[in-house]
Amino acid sequence: MVRTSTISSKGQITVPLEIRKRLGLRTGDRVEFVVDKDATTIRPARAPENPFLKYVGALPAFSSIRQINAWVRSLRDDEEVAKR
């Protein structure tokens, strides 16, 4: 399947409807161009990975500020014991 488009004076192109449907692209979506040797591929842009996701679950879940404060106090108490 070969589809063509013309580049405007602003460097813009219109992605043919059939290609937009195939890629699941809608108005406002971002695309990325991947260059690999002789080929360039257009695909939906991937959201950057959240660098904090790896820490999810590392801390206990809290349901109130009191619980958080108690947890922080317990950590501080452990540090004081370790210093002695």
Backbone as a ProteinNet text record, in pm:
[ID]
protein_1_A
[PRIMARY]
MVRTSTISSKGQITVPLEIRKRLGLRTGDRVEFVVDKDATTIRPARAPENPFLKYVGALPAFSSIRQINAWVRSLRDDEEVAKR
[TERTIARY]
85.3	0	89.5	80.8	158.1	60.7	80.8	-0.7	95.2	54.2	140.3	70.2	151.2	100.7	200.5	156.3	242	280.5	406.4	454.1	422.6	361.6	328.1	452.6	439.5	552.5	594.9	507	539.3	592.7	612.6	664.2	557.8	431.5	321.4	276	226.2	167.5	30.6	-51.2	-179.2	-163.4	-189.6	-182.6	-313.8	-305.3	-428.2	-519.2	-651	-750.8	-728.1	-700.8	-680.4	-564.3	-458.9	-342.1	-376.2	-449	-489.5	-573.7	-666	-751.1	-667.3	-576.9	-491.8	-408.2	-359.2	-276.7	-358.3	-489	-573.8	-548.4	-509.7	-478.7	-603.2	-611.7	-723.2	-666.8	-750.4	-709.3	-640	-524.6	-449.9	-349.1	-355.6	-259.6	-120.8	-20.6	117.7	170.4	259.5	324.1	475	545.7	690.9	743.2	855	919.1	1043.1	1050.1	1160.8	1247.8	1373.6	1466.2	1553.2	1552.8	1632.1	1696.4	1824.8	1900	1831.9	1777.3	1718	1569.6	1506.2	1360.8	1324.2	1216.7	1160.2	1016.4	981.3	848.2	775.5	647.3	563	477.2	466.4	384.2	330.2	224.3	173.9	285.6	296.7	401	372.4	476.1	463.3	483.7	403.1	418.4	549.7	621.2	745.9	714.7	801.9	780.2	795.6	705.1	710.2	825.1	927.3	1043	1009.6	893.8	857.7	778.9	737.7	659.7	732.5	864.9	940	932.7	888.2	878.4	738.5	643.7	507.6	509.9	451.8	446.3	565.9	664.9	784.1	753.4	652.5	614.5	476.9	450.9	317.7	210.3	88.5	-23.9	-76.4	-107.9	-159.1	-297.5	-380.1	-515.2	-537.4	-437.2	-453.2	-315.9	-316.1	-192.5	-137.1	-225	-180.5	-94.9	-139.8	-63.3	74	75.5	202.7	296.6	245.5	328.3	380.1	296.7	338.3	449	435.7	536.9	669.8	664.5	786.4	849.9	768.6	822	892	831.8	893.8	1028.3	1038.5	1166	1269.7	1228.7	1320.5	1364	1270.6	1304.2	1407.9	1393	1489.5	1627	1631.4	1759.2	1825.5	1746.6	1800.8	1859.4	1792.1	1840.9	1970	1978.5	2097.8	2218.7	2194.4	2303.3	2366.8	2293.7	2342.7	2441.9
-117.9	0	123.8	202	325.9	442.7	533.8	654.6	772.3	881.8	999.1	1120.9	1219.4	1346	1452.8	1576.3	1687.1	1769.3	1807.9	1890.3	2035.6	2104.3	2246.3	2331.7	2460.6	2553.2	2561.9	2521	2520.8	2385.7	2292.9	2161.2	2066.2	2099.5	2016.8	1919.1	1803.6	1707.4	1666.4	1614.6	1557.6	1407	1342.7	1196.7	1145	1062.1	1011.5	942.2	955.8	900.5	752.4	676.2	532.2	503.1	582	564	607.2	719.2	764.4	658.1	599	493.6	373.2	333.9	217.4	236.9	359.7	389.2	431.8	451.1	494.7	639.1	720.1	860.5	947.4	1042.5	1137.2	1278.3	1374.9	1514.9	1543.4	1606.6	1642.5	1537	1416.1	1312.3	1351.4	1304.2	1327.3	1202.7	1222.4	1110.9	1128.1	1017.7	1025	959.1	1009	956.3	880.6	753.2	668.7	641.6	682.6	663.2	542	444.6	323.2	290.2	318.3	297.6	370.7	295.7	357.1	388.4	341.3	354.6	453.5	525.5	613.7	570.6	551.3	502.6	609.5	626.3	715.5	626.5	663.9	586.7	680.2	637	719.7	741	862.4	892.8	819.5	766.6	697.3	797.8	784.6	873.1	839	940.9	911.6	833.9	742.1	661.4	748.4	731.1	804.7	748.6	829.5	777	733.5	772.7	738.6	607.9	551.7	427.9	314.6	311.3	202.9	207.9	319.8	333.1	304	279.2	251	125.5	136.6	23.6	14.6	103	98.7	144	228.1	277.2	222.7	215	168.5	268.9	220	307.4	374.2	501.2	576.3	628.5	635.6	688	820.6	866.4	995	1056.5	1185.2	1256.1	1204.8	1162.1	1106.2	982	895.8	774.6	808.7	907.9	949.7	1002.9	1088.9	1146.2	1038.9	942.4	833.1	751.1	727.1	650.7	726.3	858.2	938.7	939.4	951.1	947.7	815.4	705.5	574.8	564.6	622.4	621.9	703.6	816.6	901.6	832.4	763.2	689.7	582.2	512.8	409.6	470.6	590.8	657.7	694.8	741.5	779.4	658.5	544.4	420.9	378.3	389.6	348.5	437.8	563.1	655.2	625.5	563.1	539.5	430.1
0	0	0	-102.5	-113.1	-113.2	-21.2	-14	-18	-78.7	-86.9	-27.9	5.8	57	14.8	7.3	-34.1	87.5	95	205.7	175	271.6	253.5	274	248.6	266.4	412.8	504.9	648.2	694.8	599.9	635.6	686.7	666.8	715.5	607	652.9	560.6	612.9	523.3	562.6	558.1	671.8	676.1	618.4	514.8	452.5	553.7	533.2	624.5	651.1	548.1	564.7	660.8	651.5	739.5	882.1	896.1	1030.2	1098.6	1024.1	1082.1	1121.1	1034.3	1060	1186.7	1207.3	1324.3	1445.9	1427.5	1538.4	1577.4	1480.8	1508.7	1500.1	1593.8	1593.2	1602.6	1580	1586.2	1719.5	1711.2	1832.2	1875.9	1819.7	1856.3	1805.9	1875	1833.1	1764.6	1670.1	1602.6	1615.9	1599.3	1598.2	1471.8	1426.3	1307	1352.1	1318.7	1359.6	1236.6	1242.9	1132.2	1163.9	1072.9	1089.1	955.3	943.9	819.4	704.5	608.5	489.3	504.7	611.6	625.7	736.2	714.1	816.1	838.5	964	1000.2	1080.2	1054.6	1134.3	1223.4	1350.3	1443.8	1550.8	1620.1	1729.9	1832.4	1881.9	1979.8	2109.1	2165.5	2294.3	2406.3	2508.5	2623.8	2693.6	2738.9	2810.6	2937.9	2970.7	3090.5	3214.1	3307.8	3433	3517	3549	3622.2	3764.8	3815.3	3952.2	3963.2	3849.1	3852.8	3922.9	3913.2	3975.7	4128.4	4184	4328.8	4383.3	4294.8	4339.4	4426.8	4544.7	4637.2	4729.9	4713.8	4798.7	4941.5	4955.6	5087.4	5124.1	5253.3	5293.1	5250.6	5235.9	5200.9	5327.7	5318.1	5432.6	5400.3	5503.6	5481.7	5553.5	5627.9	5695.7	5722	5748.5	5782.1	5915	6004.1	6132.4	6112.4	6021.3	5992.9	5933.4	5847.6	5787.4	5895.7	5981.5	6087.6	6183.1	6215.2	6303.4	6236.9	6108.5	6035.2	6034.1	6007.6	6006.6	6145.5	6251.7	6388.2	6415.5	6369.3	6392.9	6320.7	6202.6	6131.6	6207.6	6260.3	6335.9	6464.6	6529.1	6651	6620.9	6507.8	6468.6	6445.9	6386.6	6364	6495.1	6593.5	6723.3	6793.4	6785.6	6848.9	6781.3	6651	6576.7	6610.6	6643	6673.5	6808.5	6897.2	7034.7	7040.9
[MASK]
++++++++++++++++++++++++++++++++++++++++++++++++++++++++++++++++++++++++++++++++++++

